[in-house]
Amino acid sequence: MLTVDPDKLPRWLRLTAVLLGVLVPGSGCANILVVPVDGSHWINMKVLLEELRARGHSLSVLHTSTSHYIKEDPSLYRSFIVPMDGKLGIVEDRQMVSNLVVETLETFRNGYTPMAFLRNNLNMRRIVYETHQCTQRFIVQLFEDRRLMGELEGAGFHLLLTDPLYPTGSMLARHLKLLLVHNARWLTNGDCHHLLAPSPPSYVPVVGSWLTDTMSFSQRLSNTIQHFMTIILVASMVEGNYQELCRRYLGPGTGLREVILAADLWLIRVDFVLEFPRPTIPSMVYMGGFQCRPASPLDPELEAFVQGSGEHGVVLLSLGTLVTTLPDWMAETIAVSLSRLPQRVVWRHVGPVPKGVGNNTLVMGWIPQNDLLGHPKVVAFISHGGTNGLYEAIYHGVPVVGLPLIFDQFDNLVRLEARGAAKVLDTTTLRAGQLEEAVREVTSTPGYRRSMHRLSALHRDQPQHPLQRAIYWLEFVLQHGGAPHLRPASFDLPWYIYHGLDVMAFLGALASTAALLGLLLLRCVYQALRGRKEKND
């Protein structure tokens, strides 16, 4: 779809567009408030903003004064800044993420013992709890700032776009009475699918289970237990405080679930070439890979390094945007492994160059990842399993060697491995020989590249690019003042009615009553026959 930067249009044409937007209902540009999440979440949210801006919409972004990636950018959006004393937990604090990665790797380095699992679980719970505490302080700071809230209330916004990993944006949309669109993958309580659509644990793996959609009995048992444990842990650790904030700022009787489910539309960062098939609902629009695009030319120095790889090609290594520190033993293991490869290697690594880096390896603090993955010389991608990088690898057809570190990265890579397009390693027990062998296997076995090329073909074969589909549906909500006709009645049902427990209880009571009456009838018949027999005797 052809897009034009509205700032480059003549002044008279922009004025005409504004007048048409005022005079013709449902047309013209909208005033959109965006409440994003920092880190990799902001990277893909910004893709949506750039497209919305190119289509003439006016954008404002609400963020903290301590955001790492989200900065003031008047050419793209207006900033509403909430002053904060510290980072907003794990979403803004790269050092916290790096510390978590190091602690996790060190915890399991000597094996997956019960004590290691317990220590890691307690550490993860602490990080999650602290992050939610920071988010809750952010919400209080926002709603208690009367000057800022007055500016937001008077800005004339039409729609609020937010990432619902944390409920700040959803709560603000409820307060401002705005149309609400979620750019979603995760919620406070895990995968958004589990809140929105039926997710039977018999074939829908829980995040963190490392399972596929084909499970043995023991795996289904484990998945079911983990499903309910997640619900219990989130309710006990997270939801209570948000519930109190919802009641305080949105009115008595307002609950967190109600606020989140009020969204008119869910833009889901999922494509079923990677995700396992599962139930869905009409208001979920799938846009997995929406950030992917054709590769741009590399700068001359990087292009020369890539072209100098000869017939063996190039291996790309990146462990994500938030990880700035690796344990020395792991960094050196990776460096030695890469030095033994016949390929040249481009390694995105922040900090001092690790010991053992070979002459075939170029270490860079930042890389044009999409452009490298789209280069014909790149033969493999060593990845931590972030969704942005995996969809770019799928788009460009580059097979993956997985080094998962934390969160959903394990599950993402399990899905790609199940498709035959990845080889996943246990990062905690990584040895130089393992990584070298995995790269050699992926680059020399045609099946990996064939599988990834097939996924790439499936992903690209769509009637509409995922980004354009997302923008179309967002503007659909603006055009029609919401999308209530897509909202399932299940959102308004109590859990016991949703699962049919009341019907089952009624039928059970009916069956029990019928059985009891049957037994009483048999008893009466028996007693009558017995009395007649005694009389005859």
Protein Blocks (a to p, Z undefined) as FASTA:
>chain_A
ZZddfklpcfklmmmmmmmmmmmghiajddddddddehjllmmmmmmmmmmmmnopacdd
dddfkbfklccdfkloccdddddfbdehjklmmmlmmmmmmmmmmmmmnopcfklmmmmm
mmmmmmmmmmmmmmmmmmmmmmmmmmlmmmmmmnopabdcddfkbaklmmmmmmnopacd
dddfbdfkbcfklmmpccdfklpccehklpafbdcfklmmmmmmmmmmmmmmmmmmmmmm
mmmmmmmmnoghiafklmmmmpfbdcddbdfklmccddddfklccfehklgccdddddfk
lmmmmmmnmmnopadddebjklmbdcfklmmmmmmmmmmpmbdcddddedjddehiafkb
ccdfbdcfklmmmpmklmbdcdehiaklmmmmmmnopacddddfbhjllmmmmmmmmnop
accddfklgcfklmmmmmmmmmmmmklmmmmmmmmmmmmmcfbdfklmmmmmmmmmmmno
pafklpcfklmpcfklmnommmmmmmmmmmmmmmmmmmmmmmmmmmmmmmmmmmmZZ
